[in-house]
Amino acid sequence: MIRGIRGATTVKDNNESDILDNTEALFRAMIHENAIEPDDVASVYVSVTENLDAVFPAKALRRIEGWTFVPIMCMAEASIVGSLTSCIRVMMHVNTTTSQDQIRHVYLEDAIVLRPDLALTEDNQV
């Protein structure tokens, strides 16, 4: 079964360091929370809001050992009036036997407002 695992984070500034560091933290949290192995990942989509153009956030996944060959693609997030800015969203398509209600979606920084019902508590954060 392929399941989608969602995640999102925000950055304070549109610069390479902030984008890559926060995106890497998001990837690492998603991987940890769901015990994901690179060979189980079919693909990863990353979207960014229109104000983030300093670097492709997909580069952050390549910083993680073993993730070199996982297919990943960046795209622009839909520009909706009143939506969260400076946001990076991830959708990982993972082969897993984990049930839908056991998938751990990860929202960090200001992106917690997107799904406060799924926010990690202090007890289970990485």
N, C-alpha and C positions, 0 to 999 in steps of 0.2 A: 504494500500500500504506500502510495506517495502522499505525504501530508505537508501542508504549508505551515511554516513556522514564521511568525511575524516578529518584527522588532523595529524600534525607532529610537532616535536620539536627536539632540539638538546641539548646536555649537554657538559659542558667543560671537566668534569672528569668522569671516570668510577668508581663512588662510589655510595653507596646506597642512600645517602642523595640527591645528585644531580639528580640521575635518578628518584627517587620518587617525589621530589619536582617539577621538570620540567614536569613530566608526570601528576601529579595532576593538575598543572596549565593548561596544555593542556586539560585534561578532563573537568575541570571547565569552561574553555572558550567555548568548544564545547557544553556543557550542556546549558550554559547561552545564547549563540548566537542562539541556535536552540530551546530553551524552552523545553528541553527534560526531561521527567519524567521517572524514572527507570522502571516502569511497561510498558512503551512503547518500551523498548529496547529488541530486540530478542537476540542479541549477540554482543560481542565486540571482535575484533581481534587486537592484538598488535604485531608489529614486531620491532626487534632491529637489528642494524648493528652488525657485528661479534665482534667488539671491546668492546661492552657493555655486560658484564657478571657478574656484581656485585650483581644484584638483578633482580627478575622478575618485570618489570614495572607495571604489572597488579595489584600488591599490592596497588598501588596508588589509584585505583578506590575504594578500600575497606575503604579508609580514609574518603570518602564522605558519609555522612549520607544518608541512604535509598538505597544504591547501593549494599548491601551485597549479594543479590541473583541474580544479573545480571550475566549471563554466560559470562566469559571472558577467552581468551586463548592467550598465548604468543608464538611467533615463531621467527625464524631467518629470517632476510631480505635477499633477494638474494644478493650475493656478486658480484657486477658489477664494473669493472675497472673504476675509475674516479667518482664513485658515492659519495654522501654525507656521511661522517662518523659521528659516535657518534649521530646517528639519531634514534628516536623512532617514529614510525608511528602507527596511530590508524584508524580502520575502524569500525564504529558503525552502526549496522543494526537496524533501528528505524521504528516502525509503525507510520505513519504520513499522514496527508492529505496535507502537504506542497508540492508544486510543485518542481520539480527538480531544476529549475532556482532560487528558493527562499531558497534552502538549503545553510547554511553558513558553508563552510569548513574552518578550522582554521589551520594556519601555523605560528609557533612561533620561536623565536630565529633564528638560521642560516637556519632553514628549510623553511624560506620564499622563498629561491631561488628555491625550488621545484615547487612552483606555485605563482610567484609574482603577477599574475593577480587576485588571490584570497586573497591576504594579507589584513588583517584588517587595516584600516586607524586609525590615532590618534583619529578621531571623533567617531569611533565605537568600539574601543578596550575595553575589560573588565579590 
